[in-house]
Each structure stands twice: as structure tokens, then as C-alpha cells.
Amino acid sequence: MSSLGGPGNRPTTKPTPPQRGSFPLDHDGECKHLMATYLACITKVQGENKPECRGLAKEYLSCRMDRNLMARDDFKILVSEMMRPK
């Protein structure tokens, strides 16, 4: 038997970890309302990084940091990562 990759002879890929590591999920929904508002904004602007959604992103990240759902970090660093082209 030869080794040609994954099922159906498709090449296999290695998963890549998240850029900022893993973090606890918001099981209690403490920041869910902010996430929903932010996602609605992103949908409205068709996925573009528009100023009207950036404030919502900051509120959501603040909520997660305040509840220890992610490590506290400087917003200048977070914003520079969000603005970096993919």
C-alpha cells in the first residue's frame, strides 16, 4: 500500500494554531450581545474593516478581557494585528 496523502488521495494539510493562542469559550454568554452586535455590523459593511465596527470590536474584546475570557492586552497591539493584511 502506498502513502499518497489523505482519503481519496487528497494531500493532507497540517492545522495551524490561532495567532493569539487558545482562550476559554463564553459558555455563560456574558459577551454574547456584544459579539452579535459586532457581527451584525460586519455583515452590514460586507466584511470590510470599517470605523463603525471597530468601536464594537473594542467593546467586545474589553468584555472578554474583563471577564478573563482572554488575556488582557494593549489595544494598540490588537488593532495593529486586526489591520494587518491577510
BAKE-702725 format. One record per residue: residue number from 1; residue in one letter; x, y, z of N, C-alpha, C in turn. Coordinates in nm, 2 decimals. Example, Ala and Ser with C-alpha at 12.3 -4.5 7.8 and 13.67 -1.06 7.14 Angstrom:
<baza><num>1</num><residuo>A</residuo><n_X>1.32</n_X><n_Y>-0.57</n_Y><n_Z>0.78</n_Z><ca_X>1.23</ca_X><ca_Y>-0.45</ca_Y><ca_Z>0.78</ca_Z><c_X>1.32</c_X><c_Y>-0.33</c_Y><c_Z>0.78</c_Z></baza>
<baza><num>2</num><residuo>S</residuo><n_X>1.28</n_X><n_Y>-0.22</n_Y><n_Z>0.71</n_Z><ca_X>1.37</ca_X><ca_Y>-0.11</ca_Y><ca_Z>0.71</ca_Z><c_X>1.29</c_X><c_Y>0.00</c_Y><c_Z>0.79</c_Z></baza>
//
This chain:
<baza><num>1</num><residuo>M</residuo><n_X>0.08</n_X><n_Y>-0.12</n_Y><n_Z>0.00</n_Z><ca_X>0.00</ca_X><ca_Y>0.00</ca_Y><ca_Z>0.00</ca_Z><c_X>0.09</c_X><c_Y>0.12</c_Y><c_Z>0.00</c_Z></baza>
<baza><num>2</num><residuo>S</residuo><n_X>0.06</n_X><n_Y>0.22</n_Y><n_Z>-0.09</n_Z><ca_X>0.14</ca_X><ca_Y>0.34</ca_Y><ca_Z>-0.09</ca_Z><c_X>0.08</c_X><c_Y>0.45</c_Y><c_Z>-0.01</c_Z></baza>
<baza><num>3</num><residuo>S</residuo><n_X>0.16</n_X><n_Y>0.54</n_Y><n_Z>0.03</n_Z><ca_X>0.11</ca_X><ca_Y>0.66</ca_Y><ca_Z>0.10</ca_Z><c_X>0.10</c_X><c_Y>0.78</c_Y><c_Z>0.01</c_Z></baza>
<baza><num>4</num><residuo>L</residuo><n_X>-0.02</n_X><n_Y>0.81</n_Y><n_Z>-0.03</n_Z><ca_X>-0.04</ca_X><ca_Y>0.92</ca_Y><ca_Z>-0.13</ca_Z><c_X>-0.11</c_X><c_Y>1.04</c_Y><c_Z>-0.07</c_Z></baza>
<baza><num>5</num><residuo>G</residuo><n_X>-0.13</n_X><n_Y>1.04</n_Y><n_Z>0.06</n_Z><ca_X>-0.20</ca_X><ca_Y>1.15</ca_Y><ca_Z>0.12</ca_Z><c_X>-0.32</c_X><c_Y>1.10</c_Y><c_Z>0.20</c_Z></baza>
<baza><num>6</num><residuo>G</residuo><n_X>-0.42</n_X><n_Y>1.19</n_Y><n_Z>0.21</n_Z><ca_X>-0.54</ca_X><ca_Y>1.16</ca_Y><ca_Z>0.28</ca_Z><c_X>-0.64</c_X><c_Y>1.07</c_Y><c_Z>0.20</c_Z></baza>
<baza><num>7</num><residuo>P</residuo><n_X>-0.76</n_X><n_Y>1.06</n_Y><n_Z>0.26</n_Z><ca_X>-0.86</ca_X><ca_Y>0.98</ca_Y><ca_Z>0.19</ca_Z><c_X>-0.89</c_X><c_Y>1.03</c_Y><c_Z>0.05</c_Z></baza>
<baza><num>8</num><residuo>G</residuo><n_X>-0.90</n_X><n_Y>0.94</n_Y><n_Z>-0.05</n_Z><ca_X>-0.93</ca_X><ca_Y>0.99</ca_Y><ca_Z>-0.18</ca_Z><c_X>-0.80</c_X><c_Y>1.05</c_Y><c_Z>-0.25</c_Z></baza>
<baza><num>9</num><residuo>N</residuo><n_X>-0.69</n_X><n_Y>1.01</n_Y><n_Z>-0.20</n_Z><ca_X>-0.56</ca_X><ca_Y>1.06</ca_Y><ca_Z>-0.25</ca_Z><c_X>-0.55</c_X><c_Y>1.21</c_Y><c_Z>-0.25</c_Z></baza>
<baza><num>10</num><residuo>R</residuo><n_X>-0.62</n_X><n_Y>1.28</n_Y><n_Z>-0.16</n_Z><ca_X>-0.61</ca_X><ca_Y>1.42</ca_Y><ca_Z>-0.14</ca_Z><c_X>-0.49</c_X><c_Y>1.45</c_Y><c_Z>-0.05</c_Z></baza>
<baza><num>11</num><residuo>P</residuo><n_X>-0.41</n_X><n_Y>1.56</n_Y><n_Z>-0.08</n_Z><ca_X>-0.30</ca_X><ca_Y>1.59</ca_Y><ca_Z>0.00</ca_Z><c_X>-0.35</c_X><c_Y>1.63</c_Y><c_Z>0.14</c_Z></baza>
<baza><num>12</num><residuo>T</residuo><n_X>-0.27</n_X><n_Y>1.59</n_Y><n_Z>0.24</n_Z><ca_X>-0.31</ca_X><ca_Y>1.63</ca_Y><ca_Z>0.38</ca_Z><c_X>-0.25</c_X><c_Y>1.77</c_Y><c_Z>0.42</c_Z></baza>
<baza><num>13</num><residuo>T</residuo><n_X>-0.31</n_X><n_Y>1.84</n_Y><n_Z>0.50</n_Z><ca_X>-0.26</ca_X><ca_Y>1.97</ca_Y><ca_Z>0.55</ca_Z><c_X>-0.25</c_X><c_Y>1.97</c_Y><c_Z>0.70</c_Z></baza>
<baza><num>14</num><residuo>K</residuo><n_X>-0.15</n_X><n_Y>2.04</n_Y><n_Z>0.75</n_Z><ca_X>-0.14</ca_X><ca_Y>2.05</ca_Y><ca_Z>0.89</ca_Z><c_X>-0.22</c_X><c_Y>2.16</c_Y><c_Z>0.94</c_Z></baza>
<baza><num>15</num><residuo>P</residuo><n_X>-0.29</n_X><n_Y>2.15</n_Y><n_Z>1.05</n_Z><ca_X>-0.37</ca_X><ca_Y>2.26</ca_Y><ca_Z>1.11</ca_Z><c_X>-0.27</c_X><c_Y>2.36</c_Y><c_Z>1.17</c_Z></baza>
<baza><num>16</num><residuo>T</residuo><n_X>-0.31</n_X><n_Y>2.49</n_Y><n_Z>1.16</n_Z><ca_X>-0.23</ca_X><ca_Y>2.59</ca_Y><ca_Z>1.22</ca_Z><c_X>-0.30</c_X><c_Y>2.65</c_Y><c_Z>1.34</c_Z></baza>
<baza><num>17</num><residuo>P</residuo><n_X>-0.23</n_X><n_Y>2.67</n_Y><n_Z>1.45</n_Z><ca_X>-0.29</ca_X><ca_Y>2.72</ca_Y><ca_Z>1.57</ca_Z><c_X>-0.34</c_X><c_Y>2.87</c_Y><c_Z>1.55</c_Z></baza>
<baza><num>18</num><residuo>P</residuo><n_X>-0.43</n_X><n_Y>2.91</n_Y><n_Z>1.63</n_Z><ca_X>-0.47</ca_X><ca_Y>3.05</ca_Y><ca_Z>1.63</ca_Z><c_X>-0.35</c_X><c_Y>3.14</c_Y><c_Z>1.66</c_Z></baza>
<baza><num>19</num><residuo>Q</residuo><n_X>-0.36</n_X><n_Y>3.26</n_Y><n_Z>1.60</n_Z><ca_X>-0.25</ca_X><ca_Y>3.36</ca_Y><ca_Z>1.62</ca_Z><c_X>-0.22</c_X><c_Y>3.40</c_Y><c_Z>1.76</c_Z></baza>
<baza><num>20</num><residuo>R</residuo><n_X>-0.33</n_X><n_Y>3.41</n_Y><n_Z>1.84</n_Z><ca_X>-0.31</ca_X><ca_Y>3.45</ca_Y><ca_Z>1.98</ca_Z><c_X>-0.33</c_X><c_Y>3.34</c_Y><c_Z>2.08</c_Z></baza>
<baza><num>21</num><residuo>G</residuo><n_X>-0.33</n_X><n_Y>3.22</n_Y><n_Z>2.03</n_Z><ca_X>-0.34</ca_X><ca_Y>3.10</ca_Y><ca_Z>2.12</ca_Z><c_X>-0.49</c_X><c_Y>3.07</c_Y><c_Z>2.15</c_Z></baza>
<baza><num>22</num><residuo>S</residuo><n_X>-0.51</n_X><n_Y>2.98</n_Y><n_Z>2.24</n_Z><ca_X>-0.64</ca_X><ca_Y>2.94</ca_Y><ca_Z>2.27</ca_Z><c_X>-0.70</c_X><c_Y>3.02</c_Y><c_Z>2.39</c_Z></baza>
<baza><num>23</num><residuo>F</residuo><n_X>-0.83</n_X><n_Y>3.02</n_Y><n_Z>2.40</n_Z><ca_X>-0.89</ca_X><ca_Y>3.10</ca_Y><ca_Z>2.51</ca_Z><c_X>-1.02</c_X><c_Y>3.04</c_Y><c_Z>2.54</c_Z></baza>
<baza><num>24</num><residuo>P</residuo><n_X>-1.07</n_X><n_Y>3.06</n_Y><n_Z>2.67</n_Z><ca_X>-1.19</ca_X><ca_Y>3.00</ca_Y><ca_Z>2.71</ca_Z><c_X>-1.31</c_X><c_Y>3.05</c_Y><c_Z>2.63</c_Z></baza>
<baza><num>25</num><residuo>L</residuo><n_X>-1.41</n_X><n_Y>2.96</n_Y><n_Z>2.60</n_Z><ca_X>-1.53</ca_X><ca_Y>3.00</ca_Y><ca_Z>2.53</ca_Z><c_X>-1.62</c_X><c_Y>3.07</c_Y><c_Z>2.63</c_Z></baza>
<baza><num>26</num><residuo>D</residuo><n_X>-1.71</n_X><n_Y>3.15</n_Y><n_Z>2.58</n_Z><ca_X>-1.80</ca_X><ca_Y>3.23</ca_Y><ca_Z>2.66</ca_Z><c_X>-1.93</c_X><c_Y>3.14</c_Y><c_Z>2.68</c_Z></baza>
<baza><num>27</num><residuo>H</residuo><n_X>-1.91</n_X><n_Y>3.04</n_Y><n_Z>2.76</n_Z><ca_X>-2.02</ca_X><ca_Y>2.95</ca_Y><ca_Z>2.79</ca_Z><c_X>-2.14</c_X><c_Y>3.01</c_Y><c_Z>2.85</c_Z></baza>
<baza><num>28</num><residuo>D</residuo><n_X>-2.12</n_X><n_Y>3.11</n_Y><n_Z>2.94</n_Z><ca_X>-2.23</ca_X><ca_Y>3.18</ca_Y><ca_Z>3.00</ca_Z><c_X>-2.29</c_X><c_Y>3.29</c_Y><c_Z>2.92</c_Z></baza>
<baza><num>29</num><residuo>G</residuo><n_X>-2.24</n_X><n_Y>3.32</n_Y><n_Z>2.81</n_Z><ca_X>-2.29</ca_X><ca_Y>3.42</ca_Y><ca_Z>2.72</ca_Z><c_X>-2.27</c_X><c_Y>3.57</c_Y><c_Z>2.77</c_Z></baza>
<baza><num>30</num><residuo>E</residuo><n_X>-2.17</n_X><n_Y>3.59</n_Y><n_Z>2.85</n_Z><ca_X>-2.15</ca_X><ca_Y>3.72</ca_Y><ca_Z>2.92</ca_Z><c_X>-2.13</c_X><c_Y>3.83</c_Y><c_Z>2.81</c_Z></baza>
<baza><num>31</num><residuo>C</residuo><n_X>-2.06</n_X><n_Y>3.79</n_Y><n_Z>2.70</n_Z><ca_X>-2.03</ca_X><ca_Y>3.89</ca_Y><ca_Z>2.60</ca_Z><c_X>-2.10</c_X><c_Y>3.87</c_Y><c_Z>2.47</c_Z></baza>
<baza><num>32</num><residuo>K</residuo><n_X>-2.20</n_X><n_Y>3.78</n_Y><n_Z>2.47</n_Z><ca_X>-2.27</ca_X><ca_Y>3.74</ca_Y><ca_Z>2.35</ca_Z><c_X>-2.34</c_X><c_Y>3.85</c_Y><c_Z>2.28</c_Z></baza>
<baza><num>33</num><residuo>H</residuo><n_X>-2.40</n_X><n_Y>3.94</n_Y><n_Z>2.36</n_Z><ca_X>-2.48</ca_X><ca_Y>4.06</ca_Y><ca_Z>2.30</ca_Z><c_X>-2.38</c_X><c_Y>4.15</c_Y><c_Z>2.22</c_Z></baza>
<baza><num>34</num><residuo>L</residuo><n_X>-2.26</n_X><n_Y>4.17</n_Y><n_Z>2.27</n_Z><ca_X>-2.16</ca_X><ca_Y>4.25</ca_Y><ca_Z>2.20</ca_Z><c_X>-2.11</c_X><c_Y>4.18</c_Y><c_Z>2.08</c_Z></baza>
<baza><num>35</num><residuo>M</residuo><n_X>-2.09</n_X><n_Y>4.05</n_Y><n_Z>2.09</n_Z><ca_X>-2.05</ca_X><ca_Y>3.97</ca_Y><ca_Z>1.97</ca_Z><c_X>-2.15</c_X><c_Y>3.98</c_Y><c_Z>1.86</c_Z></baza>
<baza><num>36</num><residuo>A</residuo><n_X>-2.28</n_X><n_Y>3.96</n_Y><n_Z>1.90</n_Z><ca_X>-2.39</ca_X><ca_Y>3.97</ca_Y><ca_Z>1.80</ca_Z><c_X>-2.40</c_X><c_Y>4.10</c_Y><c_Z>1.73</c_Z></baza>
<baza><num>37</num><residuo>T</residuo><n_X>-2.38</n_X><n_Y>4.21</n_Y><n_Z>1.81</n_Z><ca_X>-2.39</ca_X><ca_Y>4.35</ca_Y><ca_Z>1.75</ca_Z><c_X>-2.27</c_X><c_Y>4.37</c_Y><c_Z>1.66</c_Z></baza>
<baza><num>38</num><residuo>Y</residuo><n_X>-2.15</n_X><n_Y>4.32</n_Y><n_Z>1.70</n_Z><ca_X>-2.03</ca_X><ca_Y>4.34</ca_Y><ca_Z>1.61</ca_Z><c_X>-2.05</c_X><c_Y>4.26</c_Y><c_Z>1.48</c_Z></baza>
<baza><num>39</num><residuo>L</residuo><n_X>-2.10</n_X><n_Y>4.13</n_Y><n_Z>1.49</n_Z><ca_X>-2.12</ca_X><ca_Y>4.05</ca_Y><ca_Z>1.37</ca_Z><c_X>-2.22</c_X><c_Y>4.11</c_Y><c_Z>1.28</c_Z></baza>
<baza><num>40</num><residuo>A</residuo><n_X>-2.33</n_X><n_Y>4.17</n_Y><n_Z>1.34</n_Z><ca_X>-2.43</ca_X><ca_Y>4.24</ca_Y><ca_Z>1.25</ca_Z><c_X>-2.37</c_X><c_Y>4.35</c_Y><c_Z>1.18</c_Z></baza>
<baza><num>41</num><residuo>C</residuo><n_X>-2.28</n_X><n_Y>4.43</n_Y><n_Z>1.25</n_Z><ca_X>-2.21</ca_X><ca_Y>4.54</ca_Y><ca_Z>1.18</ca_Z><c_X>-2.12</c_X><c_Y>4.49</c_Y><c_Z>1.07</c_Z></baza>
<baza><num>42</num><residuo>I</residuo><n_X>-2.05</n_X><n_Y>4.39</n_Y><n_Z>1.09</n_Z><ca_X>-1.96</ca_X><ca_Y>4.33</ca_Y><ca_Z>0.99</ca_Z><c_X>-2.04</c_X><c_Y>4.29</c_Y><c_Z>0.87</c_Z></baza>
<baza><num>43</num><residuo>T</residuo><n_X>-2.15</n_X><n_Y>4.23</n_Y><n_Z>0.89</n_Z><ca_X>-2.24</ca_X><ca_Y>4.18</ca_Y><ca_Z>0.78</ca_Z><c_X>-2.29</c_X><c_Y>4.30</c_Y><c_Z>0.71</c_Z></baza>
<baza><num>44</num><residuo>K</residuo><n_X>-2.33</n_X><n_Y>4.41</n_Y><n_Z>0.78</n_Z><ca_X>-2.38</ca_X><ca_Y>4.53</ca_Y><ca_Z>0.71</ca_Z><c_X>-2.28</c_X><c_Y>4.59</c_Y><c_Z>0.62</c_Z></baza>
<baza><num>45</num><residuo>V</residuo><n_X>-2.15</n_X><n_Y>4.59</n_Y><n_Z>0.66</n_Z><ca_X>-2.05</ca_X><ca_Y>4.65</ca_Y><ca_Z>0.58</ca_Z><c_X>-1.98</c_X><c_Y>4.55</c_Y><c_Z>0.49</c_Z></baza>
<baza><num>46</num><residuo>Q</residuo><n_X>-2.04</n_X><n_Y>4.44</n_Y><n_Z>0.47</n_Z><ca_X>-1.99</ca_X><ca_Y>4.33</ca_Y><ca_Z>0.38</ca_Z><c_X>-1.85</c_X><c_Y>4.29</c_Y><c_Z>0.41</c_Z></baza>
<baza><num>47</num><residuo>G</residuo><n_X>-1.82</n_X><n_Y>4.27</n_Y><n_Z>0.54</n_Z><ca_X>-1.69</ca_X><ca_Y>4.22</ca_Y><ca_Z>0.59</ca_Z><c_X>-1.57</c_X><c_Y>4.31</c_Y><c_Z>0.58</c_Z></baza>
<baza><num>48</num><residuo>E</residuo><n_X>-1.59</n_X><n_Y>4.43</n_Y><n_Z>0.55</n_Z><ca_X>-1.48</ca_X><ca_Y>4.53</ca_Y><ca_Z>0.54</ca_Z><c_X>-1.45</c_X><c_Y>4.58</c_Y><c_Z>0.68</c_Z></baza>
<baza><num>49</num><residuo>N</residuo><n_X>-1.33</n_X><n_Y>4.62</n_Y><n_Z>0.71</n_Z><ca_X>-1.29</ca_X><ca_Y>4.68</ca_Y><ca_Z>0.84</ca_Z><c_X>-1.32</c_X><c_Y>4.83</c_Y><c_Z>0.84</c_Z></baza>
<baza><num>50</num><residuo>K</residuo><n_X>-1.45</n_X><n_Y>4.86</n_Y><n_Z>0.87</n_Z><ca_X>-1.50</ca_X><ca_Y>4.99</ca_Y><ca_Z>0.87</ca_Z><c_X>-1.49</c_X><c_Y>5.05</c_Y><c_Z>1.01</c_Z></baza>
<baza><num>51</num><residuo>P</residuo><n_X>-1.47</n_X><n_Y>5.19</n_Y><n_Z>1.02</n_Z><ca_X>-1.47</ca_X><ca_Y>5.25</ca_Y><ca_Z>1.15</ca_Z><c_X>-1.59</c_X><c_Y>5.23</c_Y><c_Z>1.24</c_Z></baza>
<baza><num>52</num><residuo>E</residuo><n_X>-1.71</n_X><n_Y>5.22</n_Y><n_Z>1.18</n_Z><ca_X>-1.83</ca_X><ca_Y>5.20</ca_Y><ca_Z>1.26</ca_Z><c_X>-1.83</c_X><c_Y>5.06</c_Y><c_Z>1.33</c_Z></baza>
<baza><num>53</num><residuo>C</residuo><n_X>-1.75</n_X><n_Y>4.97</n_Y><n_Z>1.29</n_Z><ca_X>-1.75</ca_X><ca_Y>4.84</ca_Y><ca_Z>1.36</ca_Z><c_X>-1.63</c_X><c_Y>4.83</c_Y><c_Z>1.45</c_Z></baza>
<baza><num>54</num><residuo>R</residuo><n_X>-1.53</n_X><n_Y>4.91</n_Y><n_Z>1.44</n_Z><ca_X>-1.41</ca_X><ca_Y>4.90</ca_Y><ca_Z>1.52</ca_Z><c_X>-1.44</c_X><c_Y>4.92</c_Y><c_Z>1.67</c_Z></baza>
<baza><num>55</num><residuo>G</residuo><n_X>-1.53</n_X><n_Y>5.02</n_Y><n_Z>1.70</n_Z><ca_X>-1.56</ca_X><ca_Y>5.05</ca_Y><ca_Z>1.84</ca_Z><c_X>-1.64</c_X><c_Y>4.93</c_Y><c_Z>1.90</c_Z></baza>
<baza><num>56</num><residuo>L</residuo><n_X>-1.72</n_X><n_Y>4.87</n_Y><n_Z>1.82</n_Z><ca_X>-1.79</ca_X><ca_Y>4.75</ca_Y><ca_Z>1.87</ca_Z><c_X>-1.69</c_X><c_Y>4.63</c_Y><c_Z>1.89</c_Z></baza>
<baza><num>57</num><residuo>A</residuo><n_X>-1.59</n_X><n_Y>4.62</n_Y><n_Z>1.81</n_Z><ca_X>-1.49</ca_X><ca_Y>4.52</ca_Y><ca_Z>1.83</ca_Z><c_X>-1.41</c_X><c_Y>4.55</c_Y><c_Z>1.96</c_Z></baza>
<baza><num>58</num><residuo>K</residuo><n_X>-1.38</n_X><n_Y>4.67</n_Y><n_Z>1.99</n_Z><ca_X>-1.31</ca_X><ca_Y>4.71</ca_Y><ca_Z>2.11</ca_Z><c_X>-1.40</c_X><c_Y>4.68</c_Y><c_Z>2.23</c_Z></baza>
<baza><num>59</num><residuo>E</residuo><n_X>-1.53</n_X><n_Y>4.71</n_Y><n_Z>2.23</n_Z><ca_X>-1.62</ca_X><ca_Y>4.68</ca_Y><ca_Z>2.34</ca_Z><c_X>-1.62</c_X><c_Y>4.53</c_Y><c_Z>2.36</c_Z></baza>
<baza><num>60</num><residuo>Y</residuo><n_X>-1.63</n_X><n_Y>4.45</n_Y><n_Z>2.26</n_Z><ca_X>-1.64</ca_X><ca_Y>4.30</ca_Y><ca_Z>2.27</ca_Z><c_X>-1.51</c_X><c_Y>4.25</c_Y><c_Z>2.33</c_Z></baza>
<baza><num>61</num><residuo>L</residuo><n_X>-1.39</n_X><n_Y>4.29</n_Y><n_Z>2.28</n_Z><ca_X>-1.27</ca_X><ca_Y>4.25</ca_Y><ca_Z>2.34</ca_Z><c_X>-1.25</c_X><c_Y>4.29</c_Y><c_Z>2.48</c_Z></baza>
<baza><num>62</num><residuo>S</residuo><n_X>-1.29</n_X><n_Y>4.41</n_Y><n_Z>2.52</n_Z><ca_X>-1.29</ca_X><ca_Y>4.46</ca_Y><ca_Z>2.65</ca_Z><c_X>-1.37</c_X><c_Y>4.37</c_Y><c_Z>2.74</c_Z></baza>
<baza><num>63</num><residuo>C</residuo><n_X>-1.49</n_X><n_Y>4.33</n_Y><n_Z>2.70</n_Z><ca_X>-1.58</ca_X><ca_Y>4.25</ca_Y><ca_Z>2.77</ca_Z><c_X>-1.51</c_X><c_Y>4.11</c_Y><c_Z>2.80</c_Z></baza>
<baza><num>64</num><residuo>R</residuo><n_X>-1.45</n_X><n_Y>4.06</n_Y><n_Z>2.70</n_Z><ca_X>-1.38</ca_X><ca_Y>3.93</ca_Y><ca_Z>2.72</ca_Z><c_X>-1.26</c_X><c_Y>3.94</c_Y><c_Z>2.81</c_Z></baza>
<baza><num>65</num><residuo>M</residuo><n_X>-1.19</n_X><n_Y>4.05</n_Y><n_Z>2.80</n_Z><ca_X>-1.07</ca_X><ca_Y>4.07</ca_Y><ca_Z>2.89</ca_Z><c_X>-1.12</c_X><c_Y>4.09</c_Y><c_Z>3.04</c_Z></baza>
<baza><num>66</num><residuo>D</residuo><n_X>-1.23</n_X><n_Y>4.17</n_Y><n_Z>3.06</n_Z><ca_X>-1.28</ca_X><ca_Y>4.20</ca_Y><ca_Z>3.19</ca_Z><c_X>-1.33</c_X><c_Y>4.07</c_Y><c_Z>3.26</c_Z></baza>
<baza><num>67</num><residuo>R</residuo><n_X>-1.37</n_X><n_Y>3.97</n_Y><n_Z>3.18</n_Z><ca_X>-1.42</ca_X><ca_Y>3.85</ca_Y><ca_Z>3.24</ca_Z><c_X>-1.32</c_X><c_Y>3.73</c_Y><c_Z>3.23</c_Z></baza>
<baza><num>68</num><residuo>N</residuo><n_X>-1.20</n_X><n_Y>3.77</n_Y><n_Z>3.21</n_Z><ca_X>-1.09</ca_X><ca_Y>3.67</ca_Y><ca_Z>3.20</ca_Z><c_X>-1.12</c_X><c_Y>3.56</c_Y><c_Z>3.09</c_Z></baza>
<baza><num>69</num><residuo>L</residuo><n_X>-1.19</n_X><n_Y>3.60</n_Y><n_Z>2.98</n_Z><ca_X>-1.21</ca_X><ca_Y>3.51</ca_Y><ca_Z>2.87</ca_Z><c_X>-1.10</c_X><c_Y>3.52</c_Y><c_Z>2.77</c_Z></baza>
<baza><num>70</num><residuo>M</residuo><n_X>-1.01</n_X><n_Y>3.61</n_Y><n_Z>2.79</n_Z><ca_X>-0.89</ca_X><ca_Y>3.62</ca_Y><ca_Z>2.71</ca_Z><c_X>-0.79</c_X><c_Y>3.70</c_Y><c_Z>2.79</c_Z></baza>
<baza><num>71</num><residuo>A</residuo><n_X>-0.66</n_X><n_Y>3.69</n_Y><n_Z>2.75</n_Z><ca_X>-0.56</ca_X><ca_Y>3.76</ca_Y><ca_Z>2.82</ca_Z><c_X>-0.57</c_X><c_Y>3.91</c_Y><c_Z>2.80</c_Z></baza>
<baza><num>72</num><residuo>R</residuo><n_X>-0.55</n_X><n_Y>3.99</n_Y><n_Z>2.90</n_Z><ca_X>-0.55</ca_X><ca_Y>4.14</ca_Y><ca_Z>2.89</ca_Z><c_X>-0.44</c_X><c_Y>4.18</c_Y><c_Z>2.80</c_Z></baza>
<baza><num>73</num><residuo>D</residuo><n_X>-0.46</n_X><n_Y>4.26</n_Y><n_Z>2.70</n_Z><ca_X>-0.36</ca_X><ca_Y>4.31</ca_Y><ca_Z>2.61</ca_Z><c_X>-0.39</c_X><c_Y>4.45</c_Y><c_Z>2.58</c_Z></baza>
<baza><num>74</num><residuo>D</residuo><n_X>-0.28</n_X><n_Y>4.52</n_Y><n_Z>2.53</n_Z><ca_X>-0.29</ca_X><ca_Y>4.66</ca_Y><ca_Z>2.49</ca_Z><c_X>-0.37</c_X><c_Y>4.67</c_Y><c_Z>2.35</c_Z></baza>
<baza><num>75</num><residuo>F</residuo><n_X>-0.47</n_X><n_Y>4.76</n_Y><n_Z>2.35</n_Z><ca_X>-0.55</ca_X><ca_Y>4.77</ca_Y><ca_Z>2.23</ca_Z><c_X>-0.46</c_X><c_Y>4.81</c_Y><c_Z>2.11</c_Z></baza>
<baza><num>76</num><residuo>K</residuo><n_X>-0.35</n_X><n_Y>4.88</n_Y><n_Z>2.13</n_Z><ca_X>-0.27</ca_X><ca_Y>4.92</ca_Y><ca_Z>2.01</ca_Z><c_X>-0.21</c_X><c_Y>4.80</c_Y><c_Z>1.94</c_Z></baza>
<baza><num>77</num><residuo>I</residuo><n_X>-0.18</n_X><n_Y>4.70</n_Y><n_Z>2.02</n_Z><ca_X>-0.13</ca_X><ca_Y>4.57</ca_Y><ca_Z>1.96</ca_Z><c_X>-0.24</c_X><c_Y>4.50</c_Y><c_Z>1.89</c_Z></baza>
<baza><num>78</num><residuo>L</residuo><n_X>-0.36</n_X><n_Y>4.49</n_Y><n_Z>1.96</n_Z><ca_X>-0.47</ca_X><ca_Y>4.42</ca_Y><ca_Z>1.90</ca_Z><c_X>-0.52</c_X><c_Y>4.48</c_Y><c_Z>1.77</c_Z></baza>
<baza><num>79</num><residuo>V</residuo><n_X>-0.52</n_X><n_Y>4.62</n_Y><n_Z>1.77</n_Z><ca_X>-0.56</ca_X><ca_Y>4.69</ca_Y><ca_Z>1.65</ca_Z><c_X>-0.46</c_X><c_Y>4.67</c_Y><c_Z>1.54</c_Z></baza>
<baza><num>80</num><residuo>S</residuo><n_X>-0.33</n_X><n_Y>4.67</n_Y><n_Z>1.57</n_Z><ca_X>-0.23</ca_X><ca_Y>4.65</ca_Y><ca_Z>1.46</ca_Z><c_X>-0.24</c_X><c_Y>4.52</c_Y><c_Z>1.40</c_Z></baza>
<baza><num>81</num><residuo>E</residuo><n_X>-0.28</n_X><n_Y>4.42</n_Y><n_Z>1.48</n_Z><ca_X>-0.30</ca_X><ca_Y>4.28</ca_Y><ca_Z>1.43</ca_Z><c_X>-0.42</c_X><c_Y>4.27</c_Y><c_Z>1.34</c_Z></baza>
<baza><num>82</num><residuo>M</residuo><n_X>-0.53</n_X><n_Y>4.34</n_Y><n_Z>1.38</n_Z><ca_X>-0.65</ca_X><ca_Y>4.34</ca_Y><ca_Z>1.30</ca_Z><c_X>-0.63</c_X><c_Y>4.41</c_Y><c_Z>1.17</c_Z></baza>
<baza><num>83</num><residuo>M</residuo><n_X>-0.55</n_X><n_Y>4.51</n_Y><n_Z>1.17</n_Z><ca_X>-0.53</ca_X><ca_Y>4.59</ca_Y><ca_Z>1.05</ca_Z><c_X>-0.43</c_X><c_Y>4.53</c_Y><c_Z>0.95</c_Z></baza>
<baza><num>84</num><residuo>R</residuo><n_X>-0.35</n_X><n_Y>4.43</n_Y><n_Z>1.00</n_Z><ca_X>-0.25</ca_X><ca_Y>4.37</ca_Y><ca_Z>0.91</ca_Z><c_X>-0.32</c_X><c_Y>4.29</c_Y><c_Z>0.80</c_Z></baza>
<baza><num>85</num><residuo>P</residuo><n_X>-0.27</n_X><n_Y>4.31</n_Y><n_Z>0.67</n_Z><ca_X>-0.33</ca_X><ca_Y>4.24</ca_Y><ca_Z>0.56</ca_Z><c_X>-0.31</c_X><c_Y>4.09</c_Y><c_Z>0.58</c_Z></baza>
<baza><num>86</num><residuo>K</residuo><n_X>-0.41</n_X><n_Y>4.01</n_Y><n_Z>0.53</n_Z><ca_X>-0.40</ca_X><ca_Y>3.87</ca_Y><ca_Z>0.54</ca_Z><c_X>-0.32</c_X><c_Y>3.81</c_Y><c_Z>0.43</c_Z></baza>
//
